[in-house]
Structures are given as C-alpha cells and as structure tokens.
Amino acid sequence: MGGLTPAELATFRGRLEAFADDIFVSLPRADQRAHGECYLRGLMLEGRRESIEPMAQRLGEVHYQALHHFVATSPWDWRPVRRRLAERLVAALAPTAWVVDDTGFPKDGPCSVGVQRQYTGTLGKRANCQLGVSVNAVTEHASCPLDWRLFLPEGWDEEAMATRRAACHLPEQVHHRPKWQLVVDMLDELAGWQLSPPVLLADSGYGEVGEFRWGLDARQVAYVLEVRADTSAYPEQVRPTVAPHKGRGRRPRPRSRDRPSSLRQLAMAAGQQACVELIWRRGSKGLQRGRFLALRVRPAGVTPRRLARQHGGELPVRWLLAEWPVGKPEPAKYWLASLPEATPLVDLVRLARLRWRVEQDYRELKGALGLDHFEGRGFPGWHHHVTLVSVAHGFLTLERLRHPKPAASA
C-alpha cells in the first residue's frame, strides 16, 4: 500500500484530528500535540520518508527543525501515548491473539542507538541494523503494535561504549536484555495498563526458550509457540516416581527416570496415520489446507519448582502441534500450546498460522509509513518514531474497519 494523496487524506482529516487529540492527550504542551498530529499526516502522505525535511516540505505548515526536534529530542513520554493507542485498538479489534515479532532497521553507520552487525529476518541475513521487538494485537483482518522495545546488544554495555551511549541519550538503567525478556517486560507493562492477551503467539526464536515459556506460565498467559524439532518432551502418560528413602538426608523428590524424547521422535512414533487433513483458512488466495498432527506431551527441561508444585510435582501437559506435509517423511513445523485439552484441532492450527497477519502489516508499516526510515540516532527519537508510526497505522486500521472491503471469494 502506497502513501495517500492530499485529496485522500482530506476525506478523513477531521477524524484524524479527533483521534490525535485523544491519543496525544498526555503530551503537556499544545505545540507538541499539534506536531504529533502533523507528523501523522506527514507519515501518511505519499512521498519520500527517509528524511523529516521533505516531509515538512510536503506539509508546508511546520519548519523542519521544529518537527525534527519534536521526534528526535523533545522530552515527551511515549508510554502514555502507547497506552492510549493500545486501549483504543484492543477495544476496537477484540483481538484473537497477540503476536510477538521483531524486525530490523537497517543503518549505514555505527552511531545509531543499538546498532550492530546482527541477523535480521527482515533481510534474511546479518546486516548493520537495529532490532525492534513488538507485541501486536491481531485478528484475521487487522493488527496493530501495542508496545515496543529496542534490542540492545551486549556490546553496548561495555565501558568502551560510554561515549556513544551518552551521544545516543541512552538511559543508564537500560542495558542488554534477551529479546524474550523484553517481551516479558512488555507483557508486564501491558498488564499494568489492564490489558492481557487472549493467547500469545511467537516464532521459534522465542518458543524454543524454556525460560520464556515458564515466564508465560507463571503469568497465566496462554500461548501457541513455534519450536524446533529437537525440543525435548515426554509423552503425556509419563509420571514422575520417587526413589526409596534410605533414612538419611532429605527425602527424594519426584522425578522422571526416563530420558525425554525430541518432539520429532514423538511425532514420528505417532506416525502419519495420526494426522488430520483440514482447511484452516479461506482467504483471497483460496483455500489454505494442510495436514496436522496433535499430541498431548510434557515439555522437559528444568521446570521452576513453583510451576511443578502447581501440577502436583508433574511436568505440565501441553499440546504438540506438528504440520506434516503430504509426501514428506517427517513434519515440517512444530508448535507447543498451553490451551485446554478440549481445544479443536482447527483452532490450534488457525492460531499457529495467524502470525501471517503481522508479517503482512509490516509491509504497510515500512513501505507506506516509513517505520524503518527514521534518520535520528538517539534512544528517545527511536521510541518516538515507532510510537508515532504505530499511531498512524492504528488510525488507518480503524478507518478500514469503518469501511471494510467486500470479502474476496475463495
């Protein structure tokens, strides 16, 4: 989707101004609120977004330096803006799930906050870039970022980076945290805003981390997480046993005496005869069908004692969902899900596959709204920009919900 023409933008200018008044109510000064609404229009209009200067020229009502200062260095707090946007979009979308995602922001030099040569799925390779992690509300028809974190590589914690940290206005308390921990931080922040996910979805970069799954369990957040084939687990029927007490020392705790299997081994033991072929979506590209296997398993690994006590000393039971394409000798993808045992297979599959919505909407966030085009280098500027882009995308999402297109025939 490209940018809007001035005539197209004029058709909903009044609604945009009312929306901006509500979203930016926390900004303390009238000129900041005006610059916020102006920046939204600049993001939406067609034209180059690599620089704020041509954006200001297109708008013709604000000086480049004033707009740049508002985004890059002005001290307004982005958190209340995100909170209000999240409240509005969650209420409007009634999301099916929240999706965790991360995306790359390519950079030419070494001076932007958090930049490093690192792998980004955006480019499918290692590149000089920043990485942003987001939590997004999702339905089959729309999505919107609810919260953001900038991933800070470990090297940025080194003493040699002190000068660069200061130049980027990076707060002293902000240090490297694994991406999965950034997601947990966002979930806690969103919970403080009285918002919680119906179910959380994430790819294997998060799902394969046992600490992340345990963190979700501890917060009673249901999930469907992609995992690797070599993730270890036991069959559902495996129970811990207690070794005889010899009368000295502590009594032995219950533990599983057998070695765990990999998810691949458990799926292969069930065999292709246990698979079900189903249609999981009817979309603009026709019927989306596949062959899936669902088993009840007990993921292995070091489980926190508190979680084990909640399950009577046993490892908790989870769904293993595997996609097994016809003609293939083994499954191609695996997921672990903490959904009830009565959950229909088609619902498991639809949730596991729902991440496509965010991937599609990232094309608008980047291609039409300039998410990765911010020219500033500082920590506040990065957060201001991604927040404002999310607000612009949220408004356009609400507009599409007001005037939905006719559903394409399957």
C-alpha positions in Angstrom: 0.0 0.0 0.0 1.5 3.4 -1.0 1.0 6.8 0.6 -2.1 8.8 0.4 -2.7 11.8 -1.8 -3.6 15.1 -0.2 -7.2 14.7 -1.5 -7.5 11.2 0.0 -6.1 12.5 3.3 -8.6 15.4 3.3 -11.5 13.0 3.3 -10.9 12.0 6.9 -8.8 14.9 8.2 -11.4 15.7 10.9 -11.5 12.2 12.2 -7.7 12.1 12.2 -7.6 15.3 14.3 -10.1 14.0 16.8 -8.1 10.7 17.0 -4.9 12.6 17.6 -6.4 14.8 20.2 -7.4 11.6 22.2 -4.1 9.7 21.6 -1.8 12.7 22.4 -3.8 14.0 25.4 -0.8 13.1 27.7 1.5 15.5 25.9 1.9 18.5 28.2 2.1 21.3 25.6 -0.3 22.3 22.8 2.6 22.7 20.3 3.7 19.1 21.0 0.2 17.8 20.3 0.0 19.8 17.1 3.4 18.5 16.0 2.2 15.0 16.7 -0.9 15.3 14.5 1.2 17.0 11.8 3.8 14.1 11.9 1.0 11.6 11.5 -0.2 13.3 8.3 3.4 13.5 7.1 3.8 9.8 7.5 0.6 9.0 5.6 1.2 11.3 2.6 2.8 9.8 -0.4 6.5 10.8 -1.0 9.9 10.1 0.5 10.0 9.3 4.2 13.8 8.8 4.6 14.1 12.3 5.9 11.9 14.6 8.0 12.9 17.6 5.8 10.9 16.5 2.7 8.0 15.5 5.0 8.0 19.0 6.4 8.1 20.5 2.9 5.1 18.4 1.8 3.1 19.5 4.8 4.0 23.2 4.2 2.9 24.3 7.7 5.8 23.3 10.1 9.5 24.0 10.0 11.8 21.1 9.5 13.8 21.9 12.7 10.6 22.0 14.8 9.4 18.7 13.5 12.8 17.1 13.9 13.1 18.3 17.5 9.7 17.0 18.3 10.6 13.5 17.2 14.3 13.3 17.9 14.9 15.1 21.2 11.8 16.5 22.7 11.3 15.1 26.2 7.7 13.9 25.9 6.9 10.5 27.3 5.9 7.9 24.7 4.5 5.4 27.2 1.1 7.1 27.9 0.7 7.6 24.1 1.2 3.9 23.6 -1.1 3.0 26.4 -4.0 5.1 25.0 -3.4 3.6 21.5 -3.3 0.1 22.9 -6.6 0.7 24.8 -8.3 2.1 21.7 -7.1 -0.7 19.4 -7.7 -3.6 21.7 -11.3 -2.3 22.3 -11.9 -1.9 18.5 -10.2 -5.1 17.3 -11.3 -7.5 20.0 -8.1 -9.4 19.1 -8.0 -13.1 18.6 -4.4 -13.2 19.9 -1.3 -11.1 20.5 1.7 -11.8 18.3 5.4 -11.3 19.3 7.6 -10.2 16.4 10.9 -8.4 15.8 12.1 -6.5 12.8 15.3 -4.9 11.6 16.0 -1.3 11.0 19.0 -1.2 8.5 21.6 1.5 9.2 24.6 2.7 7.3 26.9 3.8 10.2 27.8 2.7 13.7 26.4 5.7 15.6 22.6 4.9 15.9 21.5 3.6 19.3 21.6 -0.2 19.5 23.1 -0.7 16.0 25.3 -3.7 15.4 26.0 -6.2 12.7 23.5 -8.8 13.6 21.0 -11.2 12.0 17.6 -9.8 10.9 14.8 -11.8 9.5 13.7 -8.6 7.6 16.7 -9.1 5.3 17.3 -12.8 5.9 20.9 -12.2 6.7 23.4 -10.5 9.1 23.5 -6.7 8.5 24.3 -3.5 10.2 21.0 -2.7 11.8 18.9 -2.0 14.9 16.3 -4.6 16.1 12.9 -3.7 17.4 10.7 -6.1 19.3 7.0 -5.6 19.4 3.8 -7.1 20.8 0.9 -6.8 18.4 -2.9 -7.2 18.7 -4.1 -9.5 15.8 -7.3 -10.7 14.1 -7.7 -12.4 10.7 -8.4 -8.9 9.3 -6.2 -6.5 11.1 -3.3 -5.9 13.5 -1.6 -3.1 15.4 1.5 -2.8 17.5 0.7 -2.3 21.2 4.2 -1.9 22.6 7.8 -1.7 21.5 11.3 -2.3 22.9 14.7 -1.6 21.2 17.0 -4.6 21.5 20.4 -3.5 22.9 23.3 -5.9 22.0 25.6 -6.9 24.8 28.5 -4.8 23.3 26.6 -1.7 24.2 27.0 -2.4 27.9 30.8 -2.3 27.6 32.7 0.6 29.2 34.2 1.5 25.8 30.7 2.4 24.6 30.1 5.1 27.3 30.7 7.9 24.9 28.4 6.5 22.3 25.7 5.7 24.9 25.8 9.3 26.1 25.6 10.6 22.5 22.5 8.5 21.9 20.9 9.7 25.2 20.7 6.1 26.3 19.4 6.0 29.9 21.9 4.5 32.4 19.4 1.8 33.5 18.8 0.5 30.0 21.1 -2.5 29.3 21.2 -5.6 27.2 18.3 -8.0 27.8 17.5 -11.1 25.7 14.6 -10.5 23.3 12.4 -12.9 25.1 12.9 -11.0 28.3 11.9 -7.8 26.5 8.6 -9.4 25.6 8.0 -10.4 29.2 8.7 -6.8 30.2 6.2 -5.6 27.7 3.6 -8.1 28.9 4.1 -6.8 32.4 3.8 -3.2 31.2 0.6 -4.0 29.3 -0.8 -5.8 32.3 -0.2 -2.6 34.3 -2.4 -1.0 31.7 -5.1 -3.6 32.4 -4.5 -5.3 29.1 -3.8 -9.0 28.7 -3.6 -11.3 25.7 -6.3 -13.9 24.9 -3.4 -16.1 23.7 0.2 -15.2 22.8 1.9 -16.3 19.5 5.6 -16.3 18.7 8.1 -17.9 16.4 10.8 -20.4 17.4 13.2 -17.7 18.3 11.1 -17.2 21.4 9.3 -20.6 21.7 12.4 -22.6 22.0 13.5 -20.7 25.1 12.3 -22.6 28.1 12.5 -19.6 30.4 10.2 -17.7 28.1 7.5 -20.4 28.2 7.9 -20.6 32.0 7.5 -16.9 32.3 4.2 -17.1 30.4 3.1 -20.0 32.5 3.9 -18.0 35.7 1.8 -15.1 34.4 -1.0 -17.4 33.3 -0.7 -16.3 29.7 -1.9 -18.9 27.2 0.4 -19.5 24.2 0.9 -21.2 20.9 4.7 -21.0 20.2 6.6 -22.4 17.3 9.5 -24.6 18.5 12.3 -26.7 17.0 12.0 -30.3 16.2 14.7 -31.2 18.7 12.9 -29.6 21.7 12.7 -32.3 24.4 9.5 -33.7 25.9 7.9 -36.7 27.4 4.7 -38.5 26.4 1.7 -37.4 28.4 1.5 -40.7 30.3 4.9 -40.4 31.8 4.7 -39.7 35.5 7.5 -38.9 38.0 8.5 -41.5 40.5 10.1 -41.2 43.9 13.2 -43.2 44.8 13.1 -45.1 48.1 14.2 -43.1 51.1 17.3 -44.6 52.8 16.6 -42.8 56.1 19.3 -40.2 55.8 19.1 -36.7 54.4 16.3 -35.2 52.5 13.5 -37.3 51.1 13.9 -37.7 47.3 11.7 -35.5 45.2 9.6 -37.0 42.4 11.4 -37.1 39.1 11.1 -38.8 35.7 13.6 -41.7 35.4 13.3 -42.0 31.6 15.2 -39.8 29.1 13.0 -37.4 27.3 12.4 -37.6 23.5 12.6 -34.9 20.9 9.3 -33.6 19.5 10.3 -35.1 16.2 10.6 -38.5 17.8 7.2 -38.2 19.5 5.6 -37.2 16.2 7.3 -40.0 14.3 6.2 -42.5 16.9 2.6 -41.4 16.4 3.0 -41.8 12.7 1.3 -40.3 9.6 -1.8 -42.3 10.4 -2.5 -39.9 13.3 -2.5 -36.9 11.0 -5.7 -35.0 10.0 -6.0 -33.1 6.8 -8.0 -29.9 7.1 -8.8 -26.5 5.7 -7.7 -23.9 8.2 -8.4 -20.7 6.3 -10.5 -19.4 3.3 -8.7 -16.3 2.1 -8.1 -14.2 -1.0 -5.7 -16.8 -2.3 -8.2 -19.6 -2.0 -8.3 -22.5 0.5 -5.4 -22.8 2.9 -5.2 -26.5 3.7 -2.6 -28.8 5.4 -2.1 -32.0 7.3 -1.6 -31.8 11.0 -0.8 -34.0 14.0 -1.8 -33.0 17.6 -0.5 -34.9 20.7 -0.5 -34.2 24.4 3.1 -34.1 25.7 5.0 -32.9 28.7 7.8 -30.5 27.7 11.1 -31.4 29.5 13.9 -29.2 30.9 14.4 -27.5 34.2 10.9 -26.5 35.3 10.6 -24.0 38.2 9.6 -25.6 41.4 6.5 -23.3 41.8 5.2 -24.4 38.4 5.9 -28.1 39.2 4.0 -27.7 42.6 1.0 -26.3 40.7 0.8 -29.6 38.8 1.4 -31.9 41.7 5.1 -32.3 41.0 4.5 -33.4 37.4 5.6 -31.6 34.3 2.6 -29.7 32.9 0.9 -31.2 29.8 0.9 -29.2 26.6 -0.3 -29.6 23.1 2.3 -30.6 20.5 1.0 -29.4 17.1 3.0 -30.6 14.0 2.5 -29.8 10.4 3.2 -32.9 8.3 3.1 -32.1 4.5 1.8 -34.9 2.3 4.7 -36.8 0.7 7.2 -35.7 3.3 9.0 -38.2 5.6 8.6 -36.1 8.7 6.8 -32.9 10.0 8.0 -29.6 8.7 6.9 -27.3 11.7 6.2 -27.8 15.4 4.4 -25.8 18.0 3.8 -26.1 21.7 0.5 -24.7 23.0 -0.8 -24.3 26.6 -4.5 -24.4 25.5 -7.2 -26.6 27.1 -7.3 -30.3 26.1 -10.8 -29.8 24.5 -9.4 -27.2 22.0 -10.4 -28.3 18.5 -7.5 -29.1 16.1 -8.6 -26.5 13.6 -8.5 -23.7 16.3 -4.9 -24.8 17.2 -3.9 -24.6 13.6 -5.6 -21.2 13.0 -3.8 -19.7 15.9 -0.4 -21.3 15.0 -0.8 -19.8 11.5 -2.1 -16.4 12.5 1.3 -14.7 12.6 1.0 -14.1 8.8 -1.2 -11.1 9.7 1.6 -9.1 11.4 4.1 -10.1 8.6 1.7 -8.6 6.1 1.0 -5.4 8.0 4.7 -4.8 8.5 4.8 -4.1 4.7 2.5 -1.2 5.4 4.4 -0.1 8.5 7.6 0.0 6.5 6.6 0.6 2.9 3.8 3.1 3.4 4.5 4.6 6.8 8.3 4.7 7.0 8.8 2.6 10.1 12.4 1.9 9.3 13.2 5.3 7.7 13.9 7.3 10.9 17.1 9.4 10.4 17.7 10.1 14.1 20.3 8.2 16.2 19.0 8.6 19.8 17.1 6.4 22.1 14.2 8.8 22.7 13.9 9.5 19.0 13.7 5.9 18.1 10.9 5.3 20.6 9.1 8.5 19.5 9.2 7.5 15.8 8.0 3.9 16.3 5.2 5.1 18.5 4.0 7.7 16.0 4.2 5.2 13.2 2.1 2.8 15.3 -0.4 5.6 15.9 -0.7 6.3 12.2 -1.1 2.6 11.4 -3.7 2.3 14.2 -5.7 5.1 12.8 -5.7 3.7 9.2 -6.7 0.3 10.7 -9.7 1.9 12.4 -10.6 3.6 9.1 -10.5 0.2 7.3 -12.7 -1.3 10.0 -15.2 1.6 9.4 -15.3 0.9 5.7 -14.4 -2.8 5.2 -13.8 -4.1 1.7 -16.0 -6.9 0.4 -14.6 -10.3 1.3 -12.8 -11.9 -1.6 -14.4 -15.2 -2.8 -12.3 -18.3 -2.0 
